[in-house]
Amino acid sequence: MVYDPFLEKDAAIQRPGDKTFRALGAASRPERQRLLAAYSYDITPVSDDRPYFYWVRGRGGAPGPGGWLYPMASAQWLFVLALILSVGMAALPGVLLVRRGERVGPALRAMPFFVASGFAFILAENGLFLLLSLFVGGPLYSLSVVLPSLLVGYAMGSLVALRVASATRAGAVRLIAIYVVGFGALLAAAYWLLPSMIGFSVELRLAAAVGTVVPLGAVLGLGTPWYMEILKVRSPVQKSLAWMWGVSAAANVVGSLLFVPVCRQLGVRGTFLLAGLLYVAALSWAASRRGRGSVLRSVHSSP
């Protein structure tokens, strides 16, 4: 028995937790929130949008100074280590280029695009695993179906990026519209269409998952290759393209470690919304860069 609302207040306490559950059951809503926040573990109810992440604070009770990010000290140190290594990986090529006498200013101005898009991609990818895990039949199917489908879609989007959107500001606006529609369609399918199919056979559910993930992967695959093709014709940036991929990979690493705390705070829907906003911000940044006009004309005139 965890909690009995009809139990007498002066009844014997069998376990230390009994007192807490009695207090929660008799508390008003504001008082209950205060008790939940002060408890050693996160015992707020989970939901499909806010799943259980084993978010325990340990035997020591309240988390330490880094508890706003992770309650466990081991996870806090893992994040710090990954952040240092990722920043180092992103910064080292720039240092080497400067020592060789190369110009890195144009690449630095393009860098926010790759940071935002790399962070957004990993949020969307992990969110898809979480969103479709139950629908496809568990984590094994989620990894074996969702990940390949996402990468296939990403490759397809990369292939047709400049055909879908021209290398102009108008092309950037078109991509922004595509991302907004793509993320909106995903959420509509995930929260209205797919739940109605949960009783279908495994084969039909897997097919539905593939049909949902591949188009989104194609959308995610448009932005970065589109901007890469534009940067190819800008001579000061050409030698920095591999560096920009490294920056995007560093953002992937940091984003994957931040996914759990972000999703815990925003929920799955909020995490997808954040990913979509980051893509919009990245494309807006790319469209606003000075000197773009001559570069775009060069792209159109190139074979």
NORHUMO-V115903 format. One record per pair of residues at least 12 apart in sequence whose ideal C-beta (glycine too) atoms are under 8 Angstrom apart, sorted by the first residue. I is the first residue (numbers start at 1). J is the second residue. If there is no record, write none. Layout:
I | J
I | J
This chain:
2 | 21
3 | 21
3 | 22
3 | 24
3 | 25
5 | 25
7 | 22
9 | 22
9 | 26
20 | 35
20 | 39
23 | 35
24 | 36
38 | 62
40 | 57
40 | 58
40 | 59
40 | 61
40 | 62
41 | 56
41 | 57
42 | 55
42 | 56
42 | 57
42 | 71
48 | 134
48 | 268
49 | 267
49 | 268
49 | 269
50 | 263
50 | 264
50 | 267
50 | 268
51 | 130
51 | 263
51 | 268
53 | 260
53 | 263
53 | 264
55 | 71
55 | 260
55 | 264
56 | 71
56 | 72
57 | 71
57 | 72
58 | 71
58 | 72
58 | 73
64 | 76
69 | 258
69 | 261
70 | 260
70 | 261
78 | 257
79 | 257
79 | 258
82 | 253
82 | 254
82 | 257
83 | 254
83 | 257
85 | 253
86 | 250
86 | 251
86 | 253
86 | 254
87 | 250
89 | 246
89 | 249
89 | 250
90 | 246
90 | 247
90 | 250
93 | 240
93 | 242
93 | 243
93 | 246
94 | 107
94 | 108
94 | 243
97 | 239
97 | 240
97 | 243
102 | 239
102 | 240
103 | 236
104 | 240
105 | 236
106 | 234
106 | 236
106 | 237
106 | 240
107 | 236
107 | 237
107 | 240
107 | 243
107 | 244
109 | 289
110 | 227
110 | 231
110 | 237
110 | 240
110 | 244
110 | 286
110 | 289
111 | 244
111 | 247
112 | 282
112 | 285
113 | 227
113 | 282
113 | 283
113 | 285
113 | 286
114 | 224
114 | 244
114 | 245
114 | 247
114 | 248
114 | 251
114 | 282
115 | 247
115 | 248
115 | 251
116 | 251
116 | 278
116 | 279
116 | 281
116 | 282
116 | 285
117 | 223
117 | 224
117 | 248
117 | 251
117 | 278
117 | 279
117 | 282
118 | 247
118 | 248
118 | 249
118 | 250
118 | 251
118 | 252
118 | 255
119 | 251
119 | 252
119 | 254
119 | 255
119 | 278
120 | 255
120 | 274
120 | 275
120 | 276
120 | 278
120 | 279
120 | 282
121 | 220
121 | 248
121 | 252
121 | 255
121 | 275
122 | 251
122 | 252
122 | 255
122 | 256
122 | 259
123 | 255
123 | 259
123 | 262
123 | 271
123 | 272
123 | 274
123 | 275
123 | 278
124 | 216
124 | 220
124 | 272
124 | 275
125 | 147
125 | 150
126 | 256
126 | 259
126 | 263
127 | 259
127 | 263
127 | 268
127 | 271
127 | 272
127 | 275
128 | 146
128 | 150
128 | 213
128 | 216
129 | 142
129 | 143
129 | 146
129 | 147
130 | 263
130 | 268
131 | 190
131 | 268
132 | 145
132 | 146
132 | 190
132 | 194
132 | 209
132 | 212
132 | 213
134 | 198
135 | 194
135 | 195
135 | 197
135 | 198
135 | 205
135 | 208
135 | 209
136 | 205
136 | 206
136 | 209
137 | 202
137 | 205
137 | 206
141 | 206
145 | 206
145 | 209
145 | 210
145 | 213
146 | 209
146 | 213
149 | 209
149 | 210
149 | 213
149 | 214
149 | 217
150 | 213
150 | 214
150 | 216
150 | 217
150 | 220
151 | 217
152 | 214
152 | 217
153 | 213
153 | 214
153 | 215
153 | 216
153 | 217
153 | 218
153 | 219
153 | 220
153 | 221
154 | 217
154 | 218
154 | 220
154 | 221
155 | 221
156 | 214
156 | 217
156 | 218
156 | 221
157 | 217
157 | 218
157 | 219
157 | 220
157 | 221
157 | 222
157 | 225
158 | 221
158 | 222
158 | 224
158 | 225
160 | 222
161 | 221
161 | 222
161 | 223
161 | 225
161 | 226
161 | 229
162 | 225
162 | 226
162 | 229
162 | 299
164 | 178
164 | 222
165 | 178
165 | 222
165 | 226
166 | 296
166 | 300
167 | 226
167 | 229
167 | 230
167 | 295
167 | 296
167 | 299
167 | 300
168 | 296
169 | 287
169 | 292
171 | 226
172 | 283
172 | 284
172 | 286
172 | 287
173 | 287
175 | 222
175 | 223
175 | 226
175 | 283
176 | 279
176 | 280
176 | 283
176 | 284
178 | 219
178 | 222
179 | 219
179 | 222
179 | 223
179 | 276
179 | 279
179 | 280
179 | 283
180 | 276
180 | 280
182 | 215
182 | 216
182 | 219
182 | 220
183 | 216
183 | 219
183 | 272
183 | 273
183 | 275
183 | 276
185 | 215
185 | 216
186 | 212
186 | 216
186 | 272
187 | 269
187 | 272
189 | 212
190 | 212
191 | 269
193 | 208
194 | 208
194 | 209
194 | 212
220 | 279
223 | 279
223 | 282
223 | 283
224 | 248
227 | 286
228 | 241
228 | 244
229 | 299
230 | 286
230 | 292
230 | 295
230 | 296
230 | 299
231 | 244
233 | 295
233 | 298
233 | 299
233 | 302
234 | 295
259 | 271
262 | 274
